[in-house]
Amino acid sequence: MTLPAFLKFGAVLYAAVGLLHFVLGAGAERLLDASLPDSVRDLSALDSQSRFYGTYFGVTGSLLWLG
């Protein structure tokens, strides 16, 4: 596998994970069956953090695609 093909493959994975977390927020943790206590799952900070990481992964995927 050549480096450009590897970067494109990584870009698709990063973008998919980013989109999942950006759209679903903390719901992505539930969808992926993360073992979190119920008291933590309902925190708005977890939702905000998940959406932030979704944005980060989406931007990283875009940069990998362009690289």
C-alpha positions in Angstrom: 0.0 0.0 0.0 1.4 3.3 -1.0 1.6 6.3 1.4 -1.1 8.3 -0.4 -3.5 5.4 -0.4 -2.8 4.8 3.3 -3.5 8.5 4.1 -6.8 8.4 2.1 -7.8 5.2 4.0 -6.9 6.9 7.3 -8.8 10.0 6.3 -12.0 8.0 5.7 -11.7 6.4 9.1 -11.0 9.6 10.9 -13.9 11.3 9.1 -16.3 8.5 10.0 -15.4 8.6 13.7 -15.5 12.4 13.7 -19.0 12.4 12.1 -20.3 9.8 14.5 -19.2 11.8 17.5 -20.1 15.2 16.2 -23.7 14.1 15.3 -24.4 11.9 18.3 -22.4 13.6 21.0 -22.5 11.5 24.1 -24.9 9.1 22.3 -21.9 7.8 20.4 -20.6 6.4 23.7 -23.8 4.6 24.2 -23.9 3.3 20.7 -20.3 2.0 21.0 -21.3 0.4 24.4 -18.7 2.2 26.4 -18.7 1.1 30.0 -19.5 4.4 31.8 -21.6 4.9 34.9 -25.1 6.3 34.4 -24.2 9.4 36.5 -21.4 10.2 34.0 -23.3 9.5 30.8 -25.8 12.3 31.4 -23.3 15.0 32.0 -23.4 17.8 29.4 -19.6 18.0 29.7 -19.3 14.5 28.2 -21.6 15.6 25.3 -19.5 18.7 24.7 -16.3 16.8 24.9 -17.5 14.2 22.5 -18.6 16.8 19.9 -15.3 18.6 20.3 -13.4 15.4 19.6 -15.7 14.8 16.7 -14.8 18.1 15.2 -11.1 17.4 15.8 -11.2 14.0 14.1 -13.2 15.5 11.2 -10.6 18.2 10.6 -7.8 15.7 11.0 -9.5 13.4 8.4 -9.8 16.4 6.0 -6.1 17.2 6.4 -5.1 13.6 5.8 -7.3 13.5 2.7 -5.5 16.6 1.4 -2.1 15.3 2.4 
